[in-house]
Structure formats: C-alpha cells, structure tokens
Amino acid sequence: MIVPDPNQLSTATGQLGPICAITGKAMTFAEAIVLDNRFVCWEAYIATTGAAPATTGKEVGGLRLD
C-alpha cells in the first residue's frame, strides 16, 4: 500500500488529495494515477508515458451538460 507523504497532500480541490509529483497540480485521490510509486495527474501521465486514450470522444446532440 502506498501511503503519501503528508507534505505532498493538499485540500485545494475541497477534498484531501495528493499533489502531482510532476506538475504540482492538486488532485483528488480519484483523479490521481500511480506511476513509479508517485501520484501523477492525467496530463503528466500522458506526457511521461506517451500513452493515449483507448477510446475517442464523440459529440452527442441534444444533451445539455451545463
């Protein structure tokens, strides 16, 4: 089990969560990805690994998401 360093936690999002080890972005634990025993955000994960989403998004007409 990974226990985060208390100095690497933040409540900036309104919830307790880790700070991205690469970008410094505050995240929730639900948003965080563990990469090499460090918490990273999605953008840092993509930039570091070169991975891409397995699916593509699509526009859905008539669906209000405001």
C-alpha positions in Angstrom: 0.0 0.0 0.0 1.3 3.5 -0.9 1.0 6.0 1.9 1.5 9.5 0.7 3.9 11.9 2.4 1.8 14.4 4.3 3.8 17.2 2.8 2.6 16.1 -0.7 -1.1 16.4 0.2 -3.5 19.3 -0.5 -7.0 20.4 0.2 -7.0 22.9 -2.7 -9.8 21.0 -4.5 -12.0 20.9 -1.5 -11.0 17.3 -0.7 -7.9 15.9 0.7 -5.7 14.6 -2.1 -2.2 14.2 -3.5 -0.2 16.8 -5.4 1.1 15.7 -8.8 4.7 14.8 -8.5 5.5 16.2 -11.9 3.2 19.3 -12.4 2.4 20.2 -8.8 -1.3 20.2 -9.6 -3.6 19.5 -6.7 -5.9 16.5 -7.3 -8.4 14.2 -5.5 -7.4 10.6 -4.9 -10.0 9.6 -7.5 -8.1 11.7 -10.1 -4.6 10.5 -9.2 -2.7 7.9 -11.2 0.2 6.0 -9.5 3.2 5.9 -11.7 6.5 4.5 -10.4 5.2 4.9 -6.8 4.3 8.6 -7.3 1.0 10.2 -7.7 0.6 12.0 -11.1 -2.2 13.8 -12.9 -3.6 12.6 -16.3 -1.7 15.2 -18.3 1.6 14.3 -16.7 0.9 10.5 -17.2 0.3 11.1 -20.9 3.4 13.3 -21.3 5.6 10.9 -19.3 4.5 7.6 -20.8 3.4 8.6 -24.3 0.2 6.7 -23.8 -3.1 7.7 -25.4 -6.7 7.1 -24.5 -8.1 3.8 -25.8 -11.3 5.4 -26.9 -12.2 8.6 -28.7 -14.9 11.0 -27.6 -17.9 12.0 -29.6 -20.4 14.8 -29.5 -23.9 13.8 -28.5 -26.6 16.1 -29.9 -29.4 17.4 -27.8 -27.7 16.5 -24.5 -27.2 19.6 -22.2 -24.2 19.2 -19.9 -24.3 22.8 -18.5 
